[in-house]
Amino acid sequence: MNNLSHAYIFLGTEEETMVQALKLAQTANCENRELAPCGFCSTCQRIESKVHPDLVNVYPDGASIKIEQVRKLILILTEKPVEGTKKIYILHEAHTMTLQAQNALLKSLEDPIAESIVILLSNNLKQLISTVVSRCQIRDFSKLGLKPTLPVSLRQKIADILLHTTQKGEIIEFGVYVKELSDIDERSEEILEFVISLYRDALLVKTNSRAALINKDLEPVIYKLGSKLSVGTILKALDLIHEQLKAVKSRGNKNLIWYNLLMGLEEVV
Ligand SMILES: [Zn+2]
């Protein structure tokens, strides 16, 4: 299991991400190496039932995961696995971590411990600080099975427009791009969902995640986006796109939405 990272963010619902976290814990510790996770060895079964000694769960204490909880976690983080190869620490609803808690955890993510794997389960990347995000491999389980619905040529065109926003001052033809986006006949909601998936993909590339890209066919563009933007910028961009998605859902002015999107994307760079 040498190819496992020391820290992950699993994105998606609590149920789905927990299933995936347990699968990773089984893969790391299964007694049948060739079949890992075999699902039937004692280790796999006890992990499945959440009673394995090398499985540590941290849940929010009330509304948030507090710094005291993270401090406690850091203290045991250096302990050797009791019986398995890796100790697995699962932080549930990791986005509820207070800022101090995240900063405390950051130090541990910077100095990985060979026999420990930290998994943050979250459905809200925006609440995590970018320095934490950039030290974790992201696996996005929220978009499982999601296939691009817009035509390829249109996706390419939108992606090209977005690339222009990555360089400050490059949007000279700002109005032209806004008009181009406004003229697209498809539903604005689908276009924005696509834009979100594009930035999500860029984030995956940026954090060296081996997870499959949603927009595999646009890989060159995604790598370009990834090379021009920092993790912090991508998170801010995602925030902004979600805002415009909200505007679309409340039937905002189409031109204004695209204007705000492009303007905002350029501003966060
Ligand atoms: Zn097993």
Residues whose N, C-alpha, C, O or C-beta is under 5 A from the ligand:
A	BS01	ZN	C30 E31 N32 P37 C38 G39 F40 C41 C44
